[in-house]
Amino acid sequence: MAGFASFSCVLLISSVLLASYACASEVELDYASIPIETGLSWDFHDSSCPKLESIIRKELKKIFKKDIGQAAGLLRVHFHDCFVQGCDSSVLLDGSASRPSEQDAPPNVFLRAKAFEIIDDLRELVHKKCGRVVSCSDITALAARDSVFLSGGPDYEVPLGRRDGLSFATQEATLQNLPSPQNNTAILIDALALKNLDATDLVALSGGHTIGLAHCSAFIERLYPTQDPTMDKSFAADLKKDVCPTTDSNNTTVEDIRTPDKFDNKYYVNLVNRQGLFTSDQDLYTDSRTKDIVTSFAVNEHLFFEQFAKSMIKMGQLTVLTGNAGEIRANCSVRNADNVKLIKTVVEEEEAAEL
C-alpha cells in the first residue's frame, strides 16, 4: 500500500495546469525542536515493547489490503478522541443505557464500529507480545499515523507514553469540543485556539478529509433549500442527482472526488475548485486568514505533508495523561475497574500467590 505514495502530481486549479512538487511519503522533521509533553518521549517503548510499531504496521497492512477504507476510520477515531477530554482513548469506551458514552453523541455516531474493533485487536496483539505496557491511547495514535502513511501520506515519528483515561466524557462535552462540519472558519479558528492550535494547524488537520466518506446530513444545508453559492454548480448538481436527492437522504459520498482512497493534497485542489463538501472545508478557501494556506498546500504536496505531520504530533498531545495518571486498559472499550474478566484474573492470581 505504501508504494503508491511516490506518484507524480498534476493539479487542475482554476482551469490552469500546475505541476506540483514531487510527492514524497517521508518528511524530514527536526524532532529535537518539537515540543513534547512531560512524560512522553520518542523512544518511550523501546525497551518495554521494542517491536511495538512493527506489530501495528504489519497488521494494518493486512487490513488495508482488504479494505483501505478502514484507514479513514482509524484516523477519525484519533481526531475525535483528542478533541474531547484529550488523547486518553475515552472515545473507545462502550456506554450503556444508564451511562451513555462519547460514541453515543451525535458527532460520533458515524465513527466506524470496525475501527474500534481494529484498535482493540491491535491492543491484544501488542499485549500478547509485550504484556500490558502499552496504552490504548498510544496504539490509537500509532494506528492513525500508519493509516496516513499506508494510504499514501507522510511517515513521521509519534511521541509515546500516553495513559488511558478513567472517566467518560459527557455527550455535552463531546458536542462542545468537536468541530462541526457546519462551522465556518471564524468559529473553527476560535475553537482550535482554545486547544493551542492555530490557523495553519486547522488547515493542515482538515486535510485528513482527503480520505473517507461523508453522510449527506453533514452538508445537506449547502444543497437545500437553496444551493450555497460557494459550491461549484456542476458539483452541486451531481450531488443532488446521484448522492443526496432528498433532504433526508442518509447516503454517503467520498470526501475527495479526485483521489478518494489516497492520502494526498487533492483535498485542497477540490477547495480551490469550489468542490469541498462541508462548510468547514470550503470556507477555508473563502476566509482571507486561511486562503493562502490552502493554495500553498494545493500546489505543494510536500509542504502539506510536512505541516500535517507537525500538526498531528501537536494535536496528539492534547491533555495527555502520563506517569501515574490514568491506566493501561486490558480492554480498550472497558475501564479496568469495570473489566470483570480482568478483576477475576487478578483475584485468582492473588489467591494463587497466597497458597
Backbone hydrogen bonds, N-H to C=O, Kabsch-Sander energy under -0.5 kcal/mol:
donor,donor_aa,acceptor,acceptor_aa,energy
4,F,1,M,-1.1
5,A,2,A,-1.7
6,S,3,G,-1.2
7,F,5,A,-0.9
11,L,18,L,-2.0
13,I,11,L,-0.7
13,I,16,V,-2.2
16,V,13,I,-2.0
18,L,11,L,-2.1
20,S,9,C,-1.3
20,S,18,L,-0.5
21,Y,299,V,-0.8
23,C,7,F,-0.7
27,V,155,D,-1.1
29,L,27,V,-0.8
31,Y,29,L,-1.5
33,S,30,D,-1.7
34,I,31,Y,-1.1
40,L,37,E,-2.3
41,S,160,L,-2.2
44,F,41,S,-0.9
46,D,43,D,-1.7
49,C,45,H,-2.4
52,L,49,C,-2.1
55,I,51,K,-2.4
56,I,52,L,-1.9
57,R,53,E,-2.5
58,K,54,S,-2.3
59,E,55,I,-1.8
60,L,56,I,-2.3
61,K,57,R,-2.1
62,K,58,K,-1.3
63,I,59,E,-1.9
64,F,60,L,-3.0
65,K,61,K,-1.5
66,K,62,K,-1.0
66,K,63,I,-0.7
67,D,63,I,-2.2
70,Q,67,D,-1.6
71,A,68,I,-1.8
72,A,68,I,-0.5
73,G,69,G,-1.2
74,L,70,Q,-2.2
75,L,71,A,-2.1
76,R,72,A,-2.3
77,V,73,G,-1.7
78,H,74,L,-1.6
79,F,75,L,-1.9
80,H,76,R,-3.0
81,D,77,V,-2.0
82,C,78,H,-2.4
83,F,79,F,-2.0
84,V,81,D,-0.9
85,Q,83,F,-0.6
86,G,82,C,-0.7
87,C,318,L,-2.4
88,D,86,G,-2.2
92,L,89,S,-1.1
93,L,90,S,-1.2
94,D,333,S,-2.5
96,S,99,R,-1.7
104,D,101,S,-1.4
105,A,102,E,-1.5
108,N,105,A,-2.3
109,V,105,A,-0.8
109,V,106,P,-0.8
111,L,108,N,-1.9
115,A,112,R,-0.7
116,F,112,R,-1.1
117,E,113,A,-1.7
118,I,114,K,-2.6
119,I,115,A,-2.2
120,D,116,F,-1.9
121,D,117,E,-2.3
122,L,118,I,-2.6
123,R,119,I,-2.2
124,E,120,D,-2.2
125,L,121,D,-2.1
126,V,122,L,-2.6
127,H,123,R,-2.9
128,K,124,E,-2.0
129,K,125,L,-1.4
130,C,126,V,-2.8
131,G,127,H,-2.0
133,V,131,G,-2.2
134,V,131,G,-0.5
139,I,135,S,-1.9
140,T,136,C,-2.5
141,A,137,S,-1.9
142,L,138,D,-2.3
143,A,139,I,-2.5
144,A,140,T,-2.0
145,R,141,A,-2.0
146,D,142,L,-2.6
147,S,143,A,-1.8
148,V,144,A,-1.8
149,F,145,R,-2.5
150,L,146,D,-2.9
151,S,147,S,-0.6
151,S,148,V,-0.6
152,G,149,F,-1.8
153,G,148,V,-2.9
155,D,25,S,-2.5
160,L,41,S,-2.9
163,R,321,L,-2.1
164,D,327,E,-3.6
165,G,88,D,-2.7
174,T,170,T,-2.1
175,L,171,Q,-2.4
176,Q,172,E,-2.2
177,N,173,A,-1.8
178,L,174,T,-2.0
183,N,180,S,-1.8
188,L,184,N,-2.0
189,I,185,T,-3.0
190,D,186,A,-1.8
191,A,187,I,-2.3
192,L,188,L,-2.8
193,A,189,I,-1.7
194,L,190,D,-1.0
194,L,191,A,-0.5
195,K,192,L,-1.5
196,N,193,A,-1.7
197,L,192,L,-2.5
202,L,198,D,-2.4
203,V,199,A,-2.3
204,A,200,T,-2.5
205,L,201,D,-3.1
206,S,202,L,-1.8
207,G,203,V,-0.6
207,G,204,A,-1.1
208,G,205,L,-1.9
209,H,206,S,-2.2
210,T,207,G,-1.8
211,I,208,G,-1.3
212,G,260,P,-0.8
214,A,253,T,-2.7
216,C,251,N,-2.2
218,A,215,H,-1.9
219,F,216,C,-1.9
220,I,216,C,-1.5
222,R,219,F,-2.1
223,L,220,I,-1.8
224,Y,220,I,-2.2
228,D,222,R,-2.8
231,M,228,D,-2.1
232,D,274,R,-3.0
236,A,232,D,-2.5
237,A,233,K,-2.5
238,D,234,S,-2.2
239,L,235,F,-1.9
240,K,236,A,-2.5
241,K,237,A,-2.1
242,D,238,D,-2.9
243,V,238,D,-0.6
243,V,239,L,-1.7
244,C,239,L,-3.5
249,S,246,T,-1.2
253,T,214,A,-2.0
255,E,212,G,-2.2
257,I,255,E,-0.5
262,K,259,T,-1.4
263,F,151,S,-3.2
264,D,262,K,-1.1
268,Y,265,N,-1.1
269,V,265,N,-1.1
270,N,266,K,-2.5
271,L,267,Y,-1.5
272,V,268,Y,-2.2
273,N,269,V,-1.7
274,R,271,L,-1.7
275,Q,270,N,-3.5
279,T,181,P,-0.9
280,S,181,P,-2.2
282,Q,278,F,-2.5
283,D,279,T,-2.3
284,L,281,D,-1.7
285,Y,282,Q,-1.5
286,T,282,Q,-0.5
287,D,283,D,-2.7
290,T,287,D,-1.4
291,K,287,D,-1.9
294,V,290,T,-2.3
295,T,291,K,-2.3
296,S,292,D,-2.3
297,F,293,I,-2.0
298,A,294,V,-2.0
299,V,295,T,-1.7
300,N,296,S,-0.9
304,F,300,N,-1.7
305,F,301,E,-2.9
306,E,302,H,-2.5
307,Q,303,L,-2.4
308,F,304,F,-3.1
309,A,305,F,-2.2
310,K,306,E,-1.9
311,S,307,Q,-2.8
312,M,308,F,-2.6
313,I,309,A,-2.2
314,K,310,K,-2.0
315,M,311,S,-3.0
316,G,312,M,-2.7
317,Q,314,K,-1.4
318,L,315,M,-2.0
320,V,317,Q,-1.1
321,L,163,R,-0.5
325,A,322,T,-2.1
327,E,164,D,-1.9
329,R,327,E,-0.6
331,N,334,V,-0.6
334,V,331,N,-1.8
338,D,335,R,-1.7
339,N,335,R,-0.5
339,N,336,N,-1.1
340,V,338,D,-1.2
343,I,339,N,-2.7
344,K,340,V,-2.4
345,T,341,K,-2.0
346,V,342,L,-2.5
347,V,343,I,-2.3
348,E,344,K,-2.3
349,E,345,T,-2.3
350,E,346,V,-2.3
351,E,347,V,-2.4
352,A,348,E,-2.2
353,A,349,E,-1.8
354,E,350,E,-1.2
355,L,351,E,-0.7
355,L,352,A,-0.7
